[in-house]
Amino acid sequence: MRPQPPLRTTAPSIRRPVPDETSALVALGEATGIFEPGETDELLRRTLELAHAGELAPGHQVRVLADSTGGRPLGWVFFGPRDANTSAWELFWIGVDPLHHGKGVGSELLRFVEAEASAAGAEALFIETSSSHRLERARRFYLRHGYTLDGVQPDEFGPGDDKLTFRRALTPVERARAADLDVVGALLVAQLAEHGVSLDARRAQEALAGLIHEPARGAVLAARDGSATIGFAVLATTWTVEHGGLVAWLDELYVVPPRRGAGVGQALLTRALAEARALGCRAVELEVDHEHARAEHLYGRNGFEPLSRARWVRSLVGP
């Protein structure tokens, strides 16, 4: 049966910037009021120009959160590895159109950055900012999202203007290993039990072992908190006529109940999309229970579109 046309979604999209919107993004930065005269051209425009030329430092990224209807930028971020030690990432800049302050745009962008860093294996995200009055709102924003003050450099930006460094521990995501079969298998059993399905622990491990031992077929991903595994995802590839090539099927995505709502699912999904691209897949498909609004929102804001009530797809062709 041919799939139905995609149903309309209203989730905002996070994407790469395009050259034509450089002036609009610089103007957005100016409108935030946090820059001194002349700084926006030097810091923001230059960053965008380097991004379009492909000349940013390794791993550094610029992303825009665009309105779901007209595609107009509502905010943007610049982030990446802090240095050669990729276990620490840094948010260099985040800005939101003042007309959309308090509407969740900044939170959405921050969650995206945290997920990208986690999916790359980062264990902490750092943010450096000023102690000046004009950045008081930003400092409250970071504290509200779980960041703690990690260091103070007095008078770094001028007399009485200290440099403040905020830090938040992240949940790194990596491919599961053979040694993880017991734990991830137990999580699979727990996930199925939530849906009223019983599965023997040994059979759960057998179902996962093939993907762990044959990485070209897909991936089993594990989200870590220290030595504890707090979530997992299972990705398996298949060839389809519909997409004219390999497609990754996201079989499972599960986070232990105490850690839900903290960005772990987003980190797992971000890493799953990266793994699918690395495997040469043209799309990722999944099934989601239409009663799970939180899951539908997660997939919608990550570019998935519903083909039917339960089946969702995201194309990986293009940027």
Secondary structure, DSSP 8 states (H G I E B T S, - for coil): ------------EEE---GGGHHHHHHHHHHTT-S-TTHIIIIIIHHHHHHHHT-S-TT-EEEEEE-TTT--EEEEEEEEESSS-TTEEEEEEEEE-GGGTTTTHHHHHHHHHHHHHHHTT-SEEEEEEE-SGGGHHHHHHHHHTT-EEEEEETTTTSTT--EEEEEEE---EEE--GGGHHHHHHHHHHHHHHTT----HHHHHHHHHHHHH-GGGEEEEEEEETTEEEEEEEEEEEEETTTTEEEEEEEEEEE-GGGTTTTHHHHHHHHHHHHHHHTT-SEEEEE--TT-HHHHHHHHHTT-EESSSSEEEEE-S--
